């Protein structure tokens, strides 16, 4: 299949990747406004920062899980993250043309998602406590933020690869990812803002006019996930099973491993 034909046949998956991250961004902005804006009754009722971060973690972990198991995620694989796509490219589980189209779609979806959130949630989303859900280094500085982002990205994709390599655990990947995202937001957010995703950080940085540290989120998550992919290849000697989908139902097509929808005849 040449690249124009590949793009023509696989555009639905690309579109679903954009929609997946767009919905994630809208949810992030809505929950952040609810939990962090000083005029929010939830913010006034819950004064403890850790408790609010835990609630934000649960909300976004549940959002990630819902996207992974949704029809969108079941079809596209629910990468919704260029760093994840790069890791699967290194593993040879996605064609380079599809990888490029996925990453372009993810950036477009993230930007359109935060734009939609800005229109729906103005003026709350622009408040300093919400700040368009921009991811920024914490009090320990850029070096700590870079190291933290690379570390959590390494851990997350390592968990995903370990789960998807085993038929028994693969169906639970989305649930585990949601729990890990919830934990990272609760614990790691003060260090870097907990991005793990260049496309998730791109739009908010533009809207908040705070792009000076965007390089951290463009470099650290891909670095962490590529290192995890390399470690996985060396550990398994390239023989591990697995696909580039986080959730792999049999009733939808897969553009990665080539499986066709399974049809049950009455």
N, C-alpha and C positions, 0 to 999 in steps of 0.2 A: 504494500500500500504506500503510494507516494504521499508527500506531506500535504498537498492541497486536498487529496481525497481523505486523508486522516482528519484534517481540520473540519471538513464538511460532514463527516460521519460522527465525529465526537463532540460537536458543538453543544449538544444537550448537557453533557457532563461538565463542560467548561462553564456553562451558564449556571448549573447547579452549585458549582464551587463558589461562584460569585454571590449567589443568593445565600448560601450557607454562611459565609463570613459577613455579608451585609446584615443578616438577621442577628448574628452574634453581636455585632457592633451596636445595633439598636437596643438589644437587651442589656448590654453593658452600660450604655448611656442611661437607660431608664432606671436600672437598679442603682446605679451610682447616684443619680439625682434623688431617688427615694431615700437612700441611706446616708447621703453626705450633705445634701443641701440644707443649710441652717433653717430654712422655712418648712422643711418636711416634718410632719408629725412623728414619723419613724425616727428621724435623726434626733428630735428632741426627747423621744422616749428612751432611746438607747444611747447613752453618753459614752460608753466604753468603746475605744477605737478597735480593740481586738474583737469584741463581740460583733461590731459592724463589719469588720473584715471577714469574719467567719460567715456571717449571713451573705455577704457579697460572694464569698467563695462557694457557698452552697448554691446560690442562685446561678452563678456562671458555670459551675460544674454541672448542674442540672441542664442548663442550656446546651452545653457541649454534648452531653449524653443524648439529649433529645435530637440534636442535629445529626449525630452519628447514626441513630436508629431511625431517623425520618426517611421518607421516600427520597428526599434529596441526597442524604448521606449514603443510603443504600445503593444509589445509582452512581454517584461520583466517587465514593470512597471516603468523603468527609475529611480530606486533608485540611482544608480551609487555612492553610499555612504554607508559605513558600519554603520554609525550612524543612517541613515534613516531606514536601514534594522532592526537594533536593536529596533528602536521605533515601527515599525510594528510588530516585534516579541512580544514586551511587550503588544501590543494591541490584540494579538492573531490572527493577520491577515496573518501570514506566518508560515509555518511549520518549526520547528527547523532545520531539515535537509536542507531544502531549504535556510534558513537563513544562515547557515554555508557555504553552497556552494556559495551563493550570495556574502558573505563577502570575501571569498577566491578569487572569480572571480574578484571582484572589486580591490583588492590589486594587483592581477596579471595584470589586464588591465591598472591600473594606472602606474605600473612599466614599462610595455611594451610600453605604450604610450609615456612616457618621454624618454625612450630609443630610440624610433623611432624619436622623435623630436630632440634628441641630434645628431642623425646621419644625419638628414635632414638639421638642422639649425646650425651646427658647422661652424665657431667658434662663431657665434653671441650669441648662447644660454649660452655659458660659460662666457660671459662678466659680470663683477661685477654688472652692472645695470640690467641685466636679471637674472643671477645666477640660471639657470635651473628652473625658477619660484618657487624657494623655498619659503615656508612661514616661516617667522621669526618674533619674537616679535619686536615691535617698540621701540621708545626711552623711553617709560614709563615702560618697563621691562616685565618680564615673568608673574607676577601676574596680571597685567592689560591685557596682551594678553590672559591669561587663562579665566579671567572673560568676556572679549569681545567675545571670541570664544563660550563660554557656552551660552551667551546671544543671539547672532545672531542665533545659532543653535536652541535654544528654540523658538525664534520668527518665524523662517522659518517653522519648522515642525508644530507649532501651526497654522500657516496660512494654510498650506497644509491640516491638519486634519479638519479645519473649512470648507474649500472649498469642499473637497471630501465628506463631510457628507451630502451635499445638491445637489440634482440632477440638480438644476438650475445653480449652480456655479461650479460644478465639471469639466465640459468641459473647463473652463477657468483657471484651476489650473496651467497649463504649462505657460501661459502668465503671470500670477501673479508671479510665481516663477522666471521667467526671469527678471521681473522688480525689485523684491526684491534683487536678486543677483547683478543686476546693481547698485542698491542703496548701498548695503553693500560694494561693491568694492570701490565705490566712497568715502564713508564716513568712513568705518571701517578699510580699508586696512592699514592705518598708525599705527593702534594699534597692529594687529596680523598678517598681511599679508592676512587676509580674506580667511581662508581655509574652515572651517565647515565640513571637510572631512578627516579622517585619511588616507584613501587610496590615496587621492589627494596629501597629504603632504609627504607620504612615499618615493616615487621614487625620487622626487626632492631633498629631504634631503640626500639621498644616493649619488646622482650624484654630488651635491654641497659639499659633505663631511661636512655637517652642521647638524648633527643629535642630538646635545646636547639638543636642546629644542623640539625635536620631541614628547616628552611625553605630551606636552601641547595639541598637535593636535590629539593625541591618546586618551586623557582623556576628554578634555573639550567638543568637539562636541557630543560624545555619552552621556555625562552627561546632557547637555542641552536638547537634544532630548528625552532622557528617562524621564526627569522631565516634559517635555511638554506632553509626552504620558500619564504619571501618572495623570497630571492635567486634561487632556482630559477625561480619564476614570472616574475620580471622578466627573467632571462636568456633564458628560452625564450618569453617573451610569452604564457605560458599555453597553448602549442600542443604541448608535449612529450607523447609517449605515455607510458603507464605505468599501473599498477594499484596498489592498496594492499597487495598481497601481496609479500613478499620472495622467495617461490618460487611460481611460477605454473604448475603442471602442468595438462595438459588433461583429466586423468581425474577431477578433482574439481570441484565447483561453486565459483563465486566470487560472494560476496554483494556485492562491490564493483563489478565491471565487468559482472556479469550473465552471464558465460559459463557454459554448462552442461557437464557431463561429456561428453567426446568418446567415442563408442562406435564401436568397430571391428567391422565385420561380417565374418564368415568368408566 
